[in-house]
Amino acid sequence: MKLLSIDVSKCTGCRACEYACSFAHAGEFNPLDSRIKISEFLDDFVFVPSVCTQCEDAYCVSVCPTNALTKNNETGVVEFNGDKCIGCKQCVIACPWGSIKLNHTAKEIIKCDMCGGDPECVKVCQAKALKFVEVEDAVLDKQHRNAIYYKEIASTGGAL
């Protein structure tokens, strides 16, 4: 199973991912229609991409009264069927990450669908902050990044 892996330390805040996502899904370059969102912390010059985490036990799926949101057990993606949606917005409220939102017309919810297994955001991320990887590879990558961090602490005598 694959997931979207985000390395916050590499994000430059260019927003190419937001534009690619909105164009792929809505046919226009409008960050309001992007399924990925870059939060800016300009005081620290930090940019944090956030996207649907495709929760294993997804609250959004549980609260949807019409089964417009369903979990695909093969891909792991929480899929949205707009034809079944009644616009109750319970999924928006239920998502603990704020990853389900309304599109720019506020008439339909939008959430990451992993672009059917070939995420557009990953293709345009020049900084390589976004990767589409197997779960096991994401875990190994995170372990490696943490090891480097602790190595730096050890080499500086505990002062970073």
Backbone as CSV, one residue per row, in Angstrom:
resi,resn,N_x,N_y,N_z,CA_x,CA_y,CA_z,C_x,C_y,C_z
1,MET,0.845,-1.173,0.000,0.000,0.000,0.000,0.893,1.240,0.000
2,LYS,0.506,2.232,-0.784,1.302,3.452,-0.897,0.640,4.605,-0.161
3,LEU,1.483,5.561,0.230,0.977,6.762,0.882,1.771,7.977,0.434
4,LEU,1.201,9.127,0.676,1.874,10.386,0.366,2.743,10.739,1.558
5,SER,4.041,10.760,1.354,4.992,11.062,2.415,5.434,12.521,2.273
6,ILE,5.420,13.235,3.394,5.752,14.657,3.396,6.976,14.897,4.267
7,ASP,7.990,15.547,3.690,9.181,15.951,4.439,9.119,17.471,4.577
8,VAL,8.613,17.915,5.715,8.398,19.344,5.957,9.699,20.131,5.826
9,SER,10.811,19.527,6.192,12.086,20.249,6.149,12.504,20.619,4.728
10,LYS,11.919,19.976,3.721,12.287,20.262,2.335,11.318,21.216,1.632
11,CYS,10.148,21.445,2.199,9.141,22.282,1.531,9.594,23.733,1.472
12,THR,9.545,24.314,0.278,9.960,25.706,0.078,8.773,26.673,0.041
13,GLY,7.562,26.134,0.095,6.378,26.986,0.055,6.048,27.515,-1.328
14,CYS,6.532,26.875,-2.364,6.322,27.364,-3.736,4.873,27.226,-4.197
15,ARG,4.127,26.334,-3.585,2.717,26.091,-3.870,2.446,25.423,-5.228
16,ALA,3.490,24.934,-5.879,3.277,24.239,-7.154,2.344,23.054,-6.966
17,CYS,2.440,22.396,-5.821,1.579,21.244,-5.542,0.111,21.650,-5.489
18,GLU,-0.176,22.785,-4.871,-1.558,23.264,-4.794,-2.111,23.565,-6.183
19,TYR,-1.312,24.216,-7.002,-1.763,24.562,-8.351,-1.939,23.321,-9.220
20,ALA,-1.009,22.383,-9.137,-1.120,21.150,-9.922,-2.353,20.364,-9.512
21,CYS,-2.613,20.301,-8.210,-3.773,19.569,-7.707,-5.075,20.214,-8.181
22,SER,-5.182,21.521,-8.025,-6.425,22.190,-8.432,-6.652,22.066,-9.940
23,PHE,-5.577,22.143,-10.717,-5.734,22.019,-12.163,-6.157,20.597,-12.550
24,ALA,-5.556,19.612,-11.902,-5.883,18.213,-12.210,-7.332,17.880,-11.860
25,HIS,-7.849,18.484,-10.800,-9.198,18.143,-10.347,-10.280,19.111,-10.802
26,ALA,-9.937,20.388,-10.940,-10.957,21.387,-11.264,-10.729,22.066,-12.612
27,GLY,-9.575,21.798,-13.240,-9.297,22.391,-14.540,-8.897,23.849,-14.484
28,GLU,-8.556,24.332,-13.296,-8.095,25.714,-13.155,-7.066,25.804,-12.033
29,PHE,-6.247,26.832,-12.110,-5.211,27.031,-11.100,-5.796,27.859,-9.966
30,ASN,-6.429,27.196,-9.015,-7.073,27.864,-7.894,-6.765,27.080,-6.625
31,PRO,-5.893,27.612,-5.757,-5.543,26.888,-4.536,-6.748,26.550,-3.653
32,LEU,-7.834,27.270,-3.813,-9.038,26.962,-3.037,-9.627,25.610,-3.429
33,ASP,-9.295,25.128,-4.615,-9.775,23.824,-5.073,-8.699,22.741,-4.968
34,SER,-7.622,23.044,-4.271,-6.551,22.080,-4.089,-6.860,21.161,-2.918
35,ARG,-6.513,19.921,-3.059,-6.698,18.953,-1.980,-5.514,18.962,-1.024
36,ILE,-4.422,19.596,-1.410,-3.265,19.760,-0.537,-3.182,21.227,-0.155
37,LYS,-2.798,21.497,1.071,-2.742,22.871,1.574,-1.383,23.127,2.199
38,ILE,-0.780,24.252,1.827,0.487,24.662,2.434,0.186,25.705,3.499
39,SER,0.542,25.403,4.745,0.425,26.381,5.833,1.765,27.076,5.969
40,GLU,1.711,28.401,6.056,2.937,29.201,6.129,3.174,29.683,7.555
41,PHE,4.414,29.573,7.987,4.842,30.129,9.260,6.041,31.018,8.929
42,LEU,5.737,32.236,8.473,6.769,33.106,7.925,7.766,33.593,8.965
43,ASP,7.359,33.677,10.234,8.307,34.093,11.274,9.494,33.138,11.355
44,ASP,9.212,31.864,11.107,10.259,30.849,11.157,10.683,30.383,9.770
45,PHE,10.058,30.917,8.730,10.284,30.517,7.341,10.114,29.003,7.196
46,VAL,8.957,28.520,7.686,8.610,27.105,7.625,7.298,26.968,6.875
47,PHE,7.239,25.974,6.009,6.036,25.695,5.225,5.650,24.238,5.464
48,VAL,4.381,24.032,5.771,3.928,22.689,6.123,2.803,22.246,5.197
49,PRO,3.097,21.309,4.295,2.033,20.748,3.456,1.159,19.814,4.287
50,SER,-0.142,19.865,4.045,-1.036,18.913,4.708,-2.047,18.402,3.698
51,VAL,-2.405,17.146,3.872,-3.275,16.460,2.930,-3.974,15.341,3.682
52,CYS,-5.028,14.806,3.117,-5.753,13.691,3.733,-4.786,12.545,4.018
53,THR,-4.852,12.027,5.231,-3.964,10.933,5.620,-4.560,9.560,5.321
54,GLN,-5.751,9.530,4.724,-6.402,8.272,4.357,-6.468,7.351,5.576
55,CYS,-7.043,7.857,6.660,-7.106,7.138,7.943,-7.626,5.718,7.785
56,GLU,-7.035,4.829,8.541,-7.476,3.431,8.524,-8.912,3.329,9.042
57,ASP,-9.179,3.983,10.163,-10.528,4.029,10.734,-11.015,5.467,10.569
58,ALA,-11.455,5.793,9.380,-11.755,7.179,8.995,-13.087,7.665,9.572
59,TYR,-13.006,8.704,10.407,-14.214,9.300,10.981,-15.147,9.811,9.894
60,CYS,-14.577,10.366,8.833,-15.400,10.923,7.759,-16.298,9.850,7.150
61,VAL,-15.763,8.648,6.992,-16.539,7.535,6.451,-17.636,7.139,7.433
62,SER,-17.288,7.113,8.715,-18.244,6.701,9.752,-19.448,7.626,9.859
63,VAL,-19.232,8.929,9.668,-20.333,9.882,9.861,-21.142,10.147,8.597
64,CYS,-20.669,9.706,7.460,-21.367,9.987,6.199,-22.674,9.184,6.134
65,PRO,-23.825,9.870,6.132,-25.109,9.165,6.168,-25.506,8.511,4.843
66,THR,-24.834,8.853,3.761,-25.227,8.335,2.442,-24.175,7.430,1.807
67,ASN,-23.107,7.138,2.527,-21.987,6.347,2.002,-21.334,7.002,0.787
68,ALA,-21.311,8.334,0.782,-20.605,9.055,-0.276,-19.099,8.915,-0.094
69,LEU,-18.673,8.638,1.129,-17.263,8.384,1.425,-17.125,6.917,1.811
70,THR,-16.215,6.231,1.146,-15.969,4.825,1.433,-14.466,4.563,1.422
71,LYS,-14.041,3.583,2.182,-12.632,3.204,2.240,-12.377,2.075,1.248
72,ASN,-11.449,2.306,0.326,-11.046,1.279,-0.611,-9.980,0.433,0.078
73,ASN,-10.336,-0.785,0.436,-9.419,-1.637,1.194,-8.204,-2.069,0.397
74,GLU,-8.287,-2.052,-0.913,-7.159,-2.445,-1.756,-6.104,-1.342,-1.837
75,THR,-6.546,-0.085,-2.052,-5.607,1.034,-2.205,-5.387,1.803,-0.911
76,GLY,-6.323,1.680,0.040,-6.229,2.438,1.279,-6.785,3.843,1.182
77,VAL,-7.292,4.219,0.016,-7.786,5.579,-0.213,-9.243,5.698,0.239
78,VAL,-9.542,6.794,0.936,-10.925,7.125,1.254,-11.472,7.833,0.015
79,GLU,-12.414,7.175,-0.648,-12.932,7.670,-1.925,-14.244,8.423,-1.734
80,PHE,-14.456,9.429,-2.579,-15.642,10.283,-2.513,-16.489,10.100,-3.767
81,ASN,-17.781,9.854,-3.574,-18.735,9.746,-4.677,-19.693,10.930,-4.566
82,GLY,-19.451,11.952,-5.375,-20.256,13.176,-5.337,-21.722,12.974,-5.636
83,ASP,-22.054,11.924,-6.394,-23.456,11.653,-6.720,-24.262,11.244,-5.491
84,LYS,-23.594,10.698,-4.484,-24.288,10.271,-3.269,-24.302,11.353,-2.182
85,CYS,-23.464,12.372,-2.336,-23.306,13.400,-1.305,-24.539,14.298,-1.234
86,ILE,-25.027,14.545,-0.007,-26.168,15.438,0.192,-25.733,16.803,0.728
87,GLY,-24.436,16.986,0.908,-23.924,18.279,1.347,-24.106,18.574,2.825
88,CYS,-24.189,17.550,3.656,-24.426,17.765,5.095,-23.190,18.297,5.826
89,LYS,-22.021,18.112,5.270,-20.745,18.592,5.796,-20.306,17.914,7.096
90,GLN,-20.908,16.788,7.437,-20.504,16.069,8.638,-19.065,15.574,8.527
91,CYS,-18.641,15.216,7.325,-17.268,14.750,7.122,-16.261,15.871,7.369
92,VAL,-16.625,17.084,6.990,-15.754,18.245,7.201,-15.522,18.441,8.699
93,ILE,-16.602,18.322,9.459,-16.523,18.488,10.908,-15.772,17.323,11.555
94,ALA,-15.989,16.119,11.056,-15.422,14.925,11.675,-13.927,14.756,11.449
95,CYS,-13.398,15.266,10.354,-11.985,15.054,10.037,-11.090,15.734,11.083
96,PRO,-10.289,14.962,11.820,-9.443,15.572,12.858,-8.291,16.401,12.297
97,TRP,-7.989,16.245,11.022,-6.855,16.933,10.407,-7.269,18.133,9.561
98,GLY,-8.564,18.337,9.392,-9.017,19.437,8.549,-8.715,19.201,7.088
99,SER,-8.635,17.947,6.687,-8.236,17.604,5.324,-9.393,17.525,4.347
100,ILE,-10.616,17.579,4.845,-11.782,17.621,3.964,-12.324,19.034,4.062
101,LYS,-12.515,19.652,2.916,-12.995,21.035,2.919,-13.976,21.235,1.782
102,LEU,-14.534,22.419,1.720,-15.447,22.765,0.634,-14.662,23.387,-0.499
103,ASN,-15.110,23.138,-1.735,-14.443,23.757,-2.883,-14.747,25.259,-2.899
104,HIS,-14.221,25.977,-3.869,-14.348,27.436,-3.880,-15.792,27.920,-4.024
105,THR,-16.678,27.076,-4.513,-18.088,27.465,-4.614,-18.867,27.090,-3.362
106,ALA,-18.210,26.356,-2.449,-18.815,25.893,-1.195,-20.015,24.990,-1.445
107,LYS,-20.010,24.305,-2.592,-21.135,23.435,-2.927,-20.773,21.956,-2.893
108,GLU,-19.503,21.642,-2.798,-19.095,20.247,-2.777,-17.827,20.105,-1.949
109,ILE,-17.727,18.967,-1.247,-16.495,18.729,-0.492,-15.405,18.265,-1.442
110,ILE,-14.174,18.516,-1.026,-13.019,18.015,-1.760,-12.052,17.398,-0.765
111,LYS,-11.417,16.317,-1.192,-10.400,15.656,-0.389,-9.448,14.924,-1.319
112,CYS,-8.278,14.655,-0.843,-7.272,13.967,-1.653,-7.737,12.572,-2.035
113,ASP,-7.565,12.259,-3.309,-7.889,10.921,-3.812,-6.641,10.232,-4.359
114,MET,-5.475,10.788,-4.052,-4.183,10.276,-4.509,-4.097,10.205,-6.029
115,CYS,-4.941,10.966,-6.696,-4.950,11.034,-8.160,-4.955,9.647,-8.790
116,GLY,-5.695,8.751,-8.174,-5.795,7.401,-8.720,-4.497,6.616,-8.667
117,GLY,-3.583,7.012,-7.798,-2.318,6.292,-7.650,-1.143,6.948,-8.335
118,ASP,-1.336,8.166,-8.864,-0.257,8.898,-9.540,-0.386,10.384,-9.191
119,PRO,-0.112,10.759,-7.930,-0.379,12.121,-7.455,0.340,13.225,-8.235
120,GLU,-0.455,14.168,-8.720,0.085,15.307,-9.475,1.002,16.164,-8.608
121,CYS,0.682,16.299,-7.319,1.485,17.141,-6.432,2.925,16.642,-6.348
122,VAL,3.089,15.330,-6.324,4.428,14.731,-6.245,5.219,15.032,-7.515
123,LYS,4.548,14.977,-8.658,5.222,15.201,-9.946,5.830,16.598,-10.053
124,VAL,5.205,17.596,-9.432,5.675,18.975,-9.589,6.528,19.470,-8.427
125,CYS,6.707,18.654,-7.397,7.468,19.096,-6.225,8.967,19.015,-6.503
126,GLN,9.529,20.135,-6.915,10.959,20.190,-7.253,11.850,20.006,-6.032
127,ALA,11.345,20.379,-4.863,12.128,20.260,-3.629,12.128,18.831,-3.089
128,LYS,11.320,17.971,-3.676,11.199,16.572,-3.242,10.672,16.463,-1.810
129,ALA,9.836,17.418,-1.416,9.195,17.361,-0.095,8.056,16.357,-0.096
130,LEU,7.520,16.067,-1.275,6.417,15.124,-1.414,6.896,13.894,-2.171
131,LYS,6.535,12.723,-1.639,6.866,11.463,-2.301,5.660,10.542,-2.172
132,PHE,5.472,9.696,-3.152,4.430,8.675,-3.116,5.140,7.344,-2.990
133,VAL,5.108,6.773,-1.796,5.945,5.612,-1.496,5.157,4.515,-0.794
134,GLU,5.737,3.342,-0.801,5.193,2.230,-0.021,5.287,2.599,1.458
135,VAL,4.341,2.132,2.243,4.309,2.447,3.676,5.637,2.079,4.339
136,GLU,6.171,0.919,4.020,7.416,0.459,4.631,8.571,1.402,4.316
137,ASP,8.614,1.916,3.089,9.673,2.854,2.702,9.547,4.166,3.457
138,ALA,8.309,4.614,3.696,8.093,5.852,4.456,8.593,5.690,5.886
139,VAL,8.359,4.516,6.467,8.820,4.251,7.833,10.340,4.256,7.883
140,LEU,10.986,3.576,6.931,12.450,3.540,6.902,13.042,4.931,6.703
141,ASP,12.417,5.731,5.841,12.888,7.092,5.596,12.798,7.931,6.870
142,LYS,11.693,7.798,7.582,11.522,8.558,8.824,12.543,8.108,9.870
143,GLN,12.779,6.801,9.972,13.780,6.309,10.914,15.157,6.862,10.576
144,HIS,15.477,6.924,9.278,16.778,7.451,8.844,16.906,8.938,9.193
145,ARG,15.844,9.720,8.928,15.882,11.158,9.257,16.050,11.370,10.758
146,ASN,15.371,10.568,11.566,15.511,10.681,13.018,16.914,10.296,13.467
147,ALA,17.483,9.274,12.849,18.842,8.859,13.194,19.838,9.984,12.896
148,ILE,19.669,10.645,11.753,20.545,11.771,11.407,20.406,12.888,12.433
149,TYR,19.178,13.167,12.830,18.933,14.215,13.832,19.658,13.887,15.144
150,TYR,19.508,12.646,15.619,20.157,12.261,16.873,21.674,12.202,16.736
151,LYS,22.157,11.854,15.557,23.600,11.858,15.315,24.142,13.283,15.445
152,GLU,23.401,14.251,14.913,23.818,15.651,15.009,23.844,16.114,16.465
153,ILE,22.858,15.682,17.244,22.828,16.024,18.664,24.057,15.430,19.365
154,ALA,24.337,14.165,19.076,25.469,13.487,19.695,26.799,14.151,19.323
155,SER,26.925,14.555,18.073,28.195,15.141,17.607,28.419,16.551,18.134
156,THR,27.365,17.210,18.593,27.522,18.563,19.137,27.495,18.569,20.655
157,GLY,27.512,17.389,21.241,27.513,17.306,22.695,26.152,17.649,23.293
158,GLY,25.096,17.476,22.505,23.748,17.714,23.017,23.204,19.100,22.741
159,ALA,23.977,19.968,22.117,23.509,21.333,21.838,23.256,21.497,20.344
160,LEU,22.032,21.788,19.995,21.707,22.057,18.579,21.344,23.491,18.395
